[in-house]
Amino acid sequence: MAREALTGSRIRERRVMAGMKQADLARLAGISPSYLNLIEHNRRRIGGKLLLNIAGALGVEAQALTDGAEAALIATLREAADAAGLSGDEVTRADEFAGRFPGWADVLAGTAKRATALEQTVEALNDRLAHDPHLAASMHELLSTAAAIRSTAAILAENEALQPEWRNRFHANIDEDSRRLSNSAEAIVAYLDADAQAADAASSPQEEVELYLSAQEFSFAALEQGADNAALIDAMVQDAPQLTSQASKFIAALVLRQVDDDAKVLTLPDLRIAIAQVGTDPLMLANHLRCPLACLLRRMAALPELGAGLVVCDRSGTVIFRKSVEGFTVPRHGACCPLWPLFAALGQPGSVTHARITQPGRADAPFDGFAAAENIANTGYNMAPLRQAVMLLLPAEAGVGPAVPVGSTCRVCPQEHCRARRAPSVMSGGI
């Protein structure tokens, strides 16, 4: 049902919410109750002065009756329907549901948003608890101190004949260890309860690099000129406020050198011209531009208008670079899902791997994942080549073709019967 055809339903809903009888609204609008009844059941179209009269009687803007729920609310309802696996017919009736029951629509949309936020929180906390070095050290200190207190208390309880001097020493030890335990617990609570700004602070060199790249929006116009940029890269790294450690500066320099090398092979203006001519299919673009696939994927990720994500791993499968994209989670620590096209490409240098993928729990937002691998250093006799794989994530149109469900990491993946599962999920099996 078209959105404008639901004006009557919205009038009825607003009238009921206002506690007004049909006859009273009809009298205020200057029409008969029977005609208003036809309008409220969408059997008569309404507009002009009559619409303004009814809107005035209900105390709302006329647009609220004709347009109904905002587009953002409709989009949220459709995402919730997709996530729940509802059929296509049900999804297309989101406008009608929002028009007939705006209050319930707001409740459902709010619940869907909170569920998504909670999933993201679980992912972040699992990632943090499992891999945060500060928390690991603090928990070790906490458990060690608790064990010391328990051991000392056991000696006091089991040895009634202890000399007063020794008993006093053990009491002093318990007092000291108790203070340490209290301080450790307070430190952990303070760390976990840090404000949002502190939570965004980097806790590793990789995270410092990610903060730096995000601040630059992954775009470096100064490196697109084709000149010798070695000195410029060193200056950029040294001047970056996000890069506080030598390790992060080293990693950032590697990333910027890769950007510089790629820009010398393919400039972003040339790439935009090629996309206008042949579209965004990476294989067609690579053939058209005679550009290596891995380089092309990195260059496409640098175009903000594509809204693309990028993930790079080395030959061990360790993610060494990530450019996040809304709807697809790349874990900061630990192993990623082995079903990603990224890892399938590792054994196929020179070719491109493609799959339409989606992560459950993200409203099943589909992405076209294109991956390619390349050797990054010359090899010698009896030496395996060093290799990297690159995966470009392009947002895909929902409902067009099947999508393969993949996870981010096993600990927060809700797919219980996945053939690649290597650890239980906190989403189903508990922590």
C-alpha positions in Angstrom: 0.0 0.0 0.0 1.4 3.4 -1.0 2.4 5.7 1.8 0.0 8.5 0.8 -2.9 6.0 0.8 -2.5 5.5 4.6 -3.5 9.1 5.5 -6.8 7.8 6.9 -5.1 5.2 9.0 -2.9 7.9 10.5 -5.9 10.2 11.2 -7.6 7.3 13.1 -4.5 6.5 15.0 -3.9 10.2 16.0 -7.6 10.5 17.0 -7.4 7.5 19.2 -4.2 8.6 20.8 -5.8 12.0 21.6 -8.8 10.3 23.2 -11.2 11.9 20.8 -14.4 10.4 19.5 -15.0 10.1 15.8 -18.1 12.4 16.0 -16.2 15.1 17.8 -13.4 15.1 15.2 -16.0 15.2 12.4 -17.7 18.1 14.0 -14.5 20.1 14.3 -13.5 19.3 10.7 -17.0 20.3 9.4 -17.9 16.9 7.9 -20.2 14.1 8.8 -19.1 11.2 11.0 -19.9 8.7 8.2 -17.6 10.5 5.8 -14.9 10.7 8.4 -15.3 6.9 8.9 -14.7 6.4 5.1 -11.6 8.6 5.3 -10.2 6.7 8.3 -10.6 3.4 6.5 -8.7 4.8 3.5 -11.8 4.7 1.2 -11.8 8.4 0.5 -8.8 10.5 -0.4 -8.2 13.7 1.5 -6.3 16.9 0.9 -6.5 20.7 0.8 -8.5 22.6 3.3 -10.2 19.4 4.8 -6.8 17.9 5.6 -5.7 21.2 7.2 -8.9 21.3 9.3 -8.4 17.7 10.5 -4.7 18.3 11.3 -5.6 21.4 13.2 -8.2 19.6 15.2 -5.7 16.9 16.1 -3.0 19.3 16.9 -0.5 18.0 14.4 1.1 19.1 11.2 -0.6 18.1 8.0 2.6 16.5 6.8 2.6 14.1 9.7 -0.7 12.7 8.4 0.3 12.5 4.7 4.0 11.4 5.0 3.6 9.4 8.2 6.7 7.9 9.8 10.1 9.4 8.7 12.3 7.5 6.3 14.8 6.6 9.0 12.1 4.8 11.0 10.9 2.9 7.9 14.5 1.9 7.1 15.1 0.7 10.7 11.9 -1.4 10.6 13.0 -3.0 7.3 16.4 -3.8 8.7 14.7 -5.4 11.8 12.5 -7.4 9.4 15.5 -8.5 7.4 17.4 -9.5 10.6 14.4 -11.5 11.8 14.2 -13.4 8.4 10.7 -12.1 7.5 9.4 -12.7 4.0 9.6 -10.0 1.3 5.9 -9.3 1.5 6.2 -8.5 5.2 9.2 -6.3 4.7 7.4 -4.2 2.1 4.5 -3.5 4.5 6.8 -1.6 6.9 5.3 1.7 5.7 1.8 0.4 6.4 2.7 -0.8 9.9 4.3 2.5 10.8 1.3 4.4 9.5 -1.2 2.4 11.4 0.7 1.9 14.6 3.3 4.7 14.9 3.8 4.1 18.7 4.5 0.4 18.2 6.7 1.2 15.3 8.9 3.5 17.4 9.1 0.8 20.1 10.2 -1.8 17.6 12.7 0.4 15.9 14.2 1.5 19.3 14.4 -2.2 20.4 16.2 -3.1 17.1 18.7 -0.3 17.6 19.4 -1.3 21.2 19.9 -4.9 20.1 22.4 -3.9 17.5 24.2 -1.7 20.1 24.3 -4.5 22.6 25.7 -6.9 20.0 28.5 -4.4 19.2 29.1 -4.0 23.0 29.4 -7.7 23.4 31.9 -7.9 20.5 34.0 -5.0 21.9 34.0 -6.4 25.4 34.9 -9.9 24.3 37.7 -8.5 22.2 38.9 -6.4 25.0 38.7 -9.0 27.8 40.4 -11.7 25.6 43.3 -9.6 24.3 43.7 -6.3 26.2 47.3 -6.4 27.7 46.4 -4.0 30.5 43.4 -6.1 31.6 45.5 -9.3 31.4 48.2 -7.9 33.6 45.6 -6.5 36.1 43.7 -9.8 36.3 47.0 -11.7 36.9 47.8 -9.3 39.7 44.3 -9.7 41.2 44.4 -13.5 41.1 47.9 -13.7 42.5 47.0 -11.4 45.4 43.8 -13.3 46.2 45.8 -16.6 46.2 48.4 -15.1 48.6 45.6 -14.0 51.0 44.0 -17.4 50.9 47.3 -19.2 51.5 48.1 -17.0 54.5 44.6 -17.3 56.0 44.8 -21.1 55.6 48.0 -21.2 57.7 46.4 -19.1 60.4 43.3 -21.3 60.5 45.1 -24.6 60.5 47.9 -23.8 63.0 46.5 -22.8 66.3 49.8 -23.2 68.1 51.6 -20.4 66.1 53.8 -18.1 68.1 52.4 -14.6 68.6 55.3 -13.1 66.7 54.5 -15.3 63.6 50.8 -14.8 63.9 51.3 -11.0 63.9 53.5 -11.3 60.8 50.8 -13.3 59.0 48.2 -10.8 60.0 50.4 -8.0 58.7 50.8 -9.9 55.4 47.0 -10.3 55.1 46.5 -6.6 55.7 49.1 -5.6 53.1 47.7 -8.1 50.5 44.2 -7.0 51.2 45.1 -3.4 50.4 46.8 -4.6 47.1 43.7 -6.6 46.2 41.5 -3.5 46.8 43.7 -1.3 44.8 43.9 -3.8 41.9 40.1 -4.1 41.9 39.6 -0.3 41.9 42.1 0.0 39.1 40.2 -2.5 36.9 36.9 -0.9 37.6 38.3 2.6 36.8 39.7 1.2 33.6 36.5 -0.4 32.5 34.4 2.6 33.5 36.6 5.1 31.6 34.6 7.7 29.6 34.1 7.4 25.9 37.1 9.5 25.0 39.4 7.3 27.1 37.8 4.2 25.6 38.7 5.4 22.1 42.3 5.8 23.1 44.7 3.4 21.4 46.1 0.6 23.5 48.4 -0.9 20.9 50.6 0.4 18.0 48.1 -1.0 15.5 45.3 1.0 17.1 47.4 4.1 17.1 47.9 3.7 13.3 44.2 3.1 12.8 43.4 6.3 14.7 45.9 8.2 12.6 44.5 6.8 9.3 40.9 7.5 10.4 41.8 11.1 11.3 43.1 11.5 7.7 40.0 9.7 6.3 42.5 7.2 4.7 43.3 9.9 2.1 46.7 11.4 1.5 46.6 13.9 -1.3 50.2 14.9 -0.8 51.3 11.4 -1.8 49.3 11.5 -5.1 51.7 13.8 -6.9 54.2 11.1 -8.2 57.2 12.7 -6.6 59.9 11.2 -4.3 58.0 11.3 -1.1 60.4 9.5 1.3 61.3 12.7 3.3 57.6 13.7 3.3 56.5 10.4 4.7 59.1 10.6 7.5 57.8 14.1 8.4 54.1 13.0 8.3 54.8 10.1 10.7 56.9 12.2 13.1 54.3 15.0 13.2 51.2 12.8 13.7 49.8 13.3 17.2 48.1 9.9 17.2 51.4 8.0 16.8 53.0 8.1 20.2 55.3 5.0 20.0 58.1 4.0 17.8 56.2 0.8 16.8 53.2 2.8 15.6 55.4 5.2 13.6 57.2 2.2 12.0 53.8 0.6 11.0 52.4 3.9 9.8 55.5 4.5 7.6 55.0 1.1 6.0 51.3 2.0 5.2 52.2 5.4 3.7 55.0 3.9 1.6 52.5 1.4 0.2 50.1 4.3 -0.6 52.9 6.1 -2.3 53.9 3.1 -4.3 50.3 2.5 -5.4 49.8 6.1 -6.3 52.7 5.9 -8.7 51.0 2.9 -10.4 47.5 4.3 -10.5 46.4 7.8 -9.6 42.9 8.4 -8.0 41.8 10.7 -10.8 42.6 8.1 -13.4 40.8 5.5 -11.4 37.7 7.7 -11.2 37.7 8.2 -15.0 38.0 4.4 -15.4 35.1 3.7 -13.0 32.9 6.2 -15.0 33.7 4.2 -18.1 33.5 0.6 -17.0 31.9 0.6 -13.6 33.2 -0.7 -10.2 33.9 -4.4 -11.1 37.5 -4.9 -10.0 38.4 -7.4 -12.7 37.1 -5.3 -15.5 38.9 -2.3 -14.0 42.2 -4.2 -13.7 42.0 -5.3 -17.3 41.0 -1.8 -18.5 43.8 -0.1 -16.6 46.4 -2.9 -16.8 46.8 -2.6 -13.1 47.7 -5.4 -10.6 44.6 -6.6 -8.8 45.9 -6.0 -5.2 47.0 -2.5 -6.1 43.6 -1.8 -7.7 41.7 -3.0 -4.6 43.8 -0.7 -2.3 43.2 2.2 -4.6 39.4 1.6 -4.8 39.3 1.6 -1.0 40.9 5.1 -1.0 37.9 6.6 -2.9 35.5 7.9 -0.2 32.5 7.9 -2.6 32.6 4.1 -2.8 32.2 3.7 1.0 34.4 0.6 0.8 36.3 -1.3 3.5 39.7 -2.9 3.2 41.4 -5.7 5.0 45.0 -6.9 4.4 46.6 -10.0 5.9 50.1 -11.5 5.6 51.0 -15.1 4.7 50.3 -16.2 8.3 46.7 -15.0 8.0 47.3 -12.2 10.5 45.4 -9.0 9.7 47.9 -6.2 9.3 45.7 -3.5 8.0 42.0 -2.7 8.3 39.7 0.1 7.0 36.4 -0.4 8.7 33.0 -0.1 7.0 29.6 0.1 8.6 27.9 -3.3 8.8 31.1 -5.4 8.7 33.2 -6.1 11.8 36.9 -6.8 11.6 38.1 -7.9 15.1 41.0 -5.8 16.4 42.6 -8.8 18.1 42.5 -12.5 17.6 41.7 -14.6 14.6 39.2 -13.6 11.9 36.5 -15.8 10.3 38.3 -18.2 7.9 35.4 -18.1 5.5 36.3 -14.6 4.3 37.4 -14.4 0.6 40.6 -12.8 1.9 42.0 -16.1 3.1 40.8 -18.1 0.1 42.9 -15.7 -2.0 46.2 -16.4 -0.1 46.8 -19.5 -2.1 45.9 -18.0 -5.5 48.3 -15.1 -6.2 47.4 -13.2 -9.4 43.7 -14.3 -9.4 40.7 -12.5 -7.8 38.3 -14.2 -5.5 34.7 -12.9 -5.2 31.8 -13.7 -2.9 28.8 -11.9 -1.7 29.0 -12.1 2.1 27.0 -10.9 5.1 27.6 -11.0 8.8 24.6 -12.2 10.9 23.7 -9.7 13.6 24.4 -6.7 11.4 20.9 -6.6 9.8 22.4 -8.9 7.2 24.0 -6.0 5.3 25.4 -7.6 2.1 28.9 -6.8 0.8 30.7 -7.9 -2.3 34.1 -9.1 -1.1 36.8 -9.0 -3.7 40.2 -10.5 -2.7 43.6 -10.9 -4.4 47.0 -12.0 -3.2 50.4 -10.8 -4.3 54.1 -11.6 -3.6 55.7 -8.6 -1.9 59.4 -9.6 -2.0 61.7 -11.4 -4.3 62.5 -14.9 -3.2 65.7 -17.0 -3.4 66.5 -20.6 -3.7 64.5 -22.8 -1.4 62.7 -19.8 0.1 58.9 -19.4 0.1 57.8 -16.0 -1.2 56.4 -13.5 1.2 52.8 -12.9 0.3 49.9 -10.6 1.2 46.2 -10.9 0.5 43.9 -7.8 0.1 40.1 -7.8 0.4 37.9 -5.0 -0.7 34.4 -4.7 0.8 31.9 -2.9 -1.4 28.4 -2.4 0.0 25.9 -4.4 -2.1 22.3 -4.0 -2.9 20.1 -6.0 -0.5 18.0 -8.8 -1.9 20.0 -9.1 -5.2 21.5 -12.6 -5.2 22.3 -14.9 -2.3 24.8 -13.9 0.3 27.1 -16.3 2.2 26.9 -15.8 5.9 30.3 -15.2 7.5 31.4 -14.2 11.0 33.8 -11.7 12.5 35.4 -14.1 15.0 34.0 -17.3 16.4 33.5 -15.9 20.0 30.8 -13.5 18.8 29.4 -15.3 15.8 25.8 -16.6 16.3 26.0 -19.3 13.6 25.9 -22.5 15.8 26.5 -25.1 13.1 29.3 -23.3 11.1 31.7 -25.8 9.6 34.6 -23.4 10.4 33.8 -23.0 14.1 36.8 -23.4 16.4 35.5 -21.9 19.6 32.1 -21.6 21.3 30.2 -18.3 20.9 29.2 -16.1 23.7 26.0 -15.4 21.7 24.7 -18.9 22.3 27.0 -21.2 24.3 27.9 -18.6 27.0 31.3 -17.1 27.9 
